[in-house]
Amino acid sequence: MGAGDNYIEAESVSDWYLRNLAIYSNIITPIDAKDKYVILIFGQGRIPILKHLLQNNDDFEVVEVNSVLK
């Protein structure tokens, strides 16, 4: 992850995580309490973090899309 003055790997991971937090904020900000469903389509690398953040927000219930689209 780095040592001394060089922490490029740690900085890269923190930038990636910060981007996920920004995406999460952009997801939850425009949602209205009347909205029944919000469908998210993201790449495989983002889904675990976004899912974790949403599952830990009491205002949301995360469900798989195939349970909604019958």
C-alpha positions in Angstrom: 0.0 0.0 0.0 3.0 2.3 0.3 5.5 3.6 2.8 7.3 6.9 3.6 6.0 9.5 1.2 4.6 7.1 -1.4 1.1 5.8 -0.6 -0.1 5.7 -4.2 -2.1 2.4 -3.8 -3.8 3.6 -0.7 -4.6 6.9 -2.4 -6.0 5.1 -5.4 -8.3 3.0 -3.2 -9.5 6.0 -1.2 -10.3 7.8 -4.5 -12.3 4.8 -5.7 -14.2 4.6 -2.4 -14.8 8.4 -2.4 -16.3 8.0 -5.9 -18.6 5.3 -4.6 -19.7 7.6 -1.8 -20.4 10.4 -4.3 -22.5 8.0 -6.4 -24.4 6.9 -3.3 -25.1 10.5 -2.4 -26.3 11.2 -6.0 -28.6 8.2 -5.7 -30.3 9.1 -2.5 -30.5 12.9 -2.9 -33.2 13.1 -5.6 -35.4 10.3 -4.2 -38.8 11.3 -3.0 -40.6 9.5 -0.2 -43.4 8.7 -2.7 -41.0 6.7 -4.9 -41.8 3.0 -4.7 -38.8 1.7 -6.6 -35.5 3.0 -7.7 -33.6 0.8 -10.2 -29.8 1.1 -10.3 -27.6 -0.2 -13.1 -23.9 -0.1 -12.3 -20.9 -2.1 -13.2 -19.9 -5.2 -11.1 -17.1 -3.2 -9.3 -19.5 -0.7 -7.8 -22.4 -2.9 -6.8 -21.0 -4.4 -3.6 -20.2 -1.0 -2.0 -23.4 0.7 -3.2 -25.5 -2.3 -2.0 -23.7 -2.2 1.4 -24.4 1.5 1.8 -28.0 1.2 0.8 -28.6 -1.9 3.0 -27.3 0.1 6.0 -29.7 3.0 5.3 -33.0 2.4 7.2 -34.9 4.4 4.5 -34.2 1.7 1.9 -34.9 -2.0 1.3 -32.6 -3.5 -1.3 -34.2 -6.1 -3.5 -32.9 -7.9 -6.6 -34.4 -6.5 -9.8 -35.8 -9.9 -10.9 -38.1 -9.9 -7.8 -39.7 -6.6 -9.0 -39.7 -7.2 -12.8 -41.9 -10.2 -13.3 
